[in-house]
């Protein structure tokens, strides 16, 4: 059971990390004129 919960948890964390990293890449791709 712990193996199943570990797989679900790691998959959930990887999904959240992917969303966060995509948002970070979009934020870094903004033009330099945008406010910091």
Order of alpha helices (4+ residues) and beta strands (2+ residues): alpha
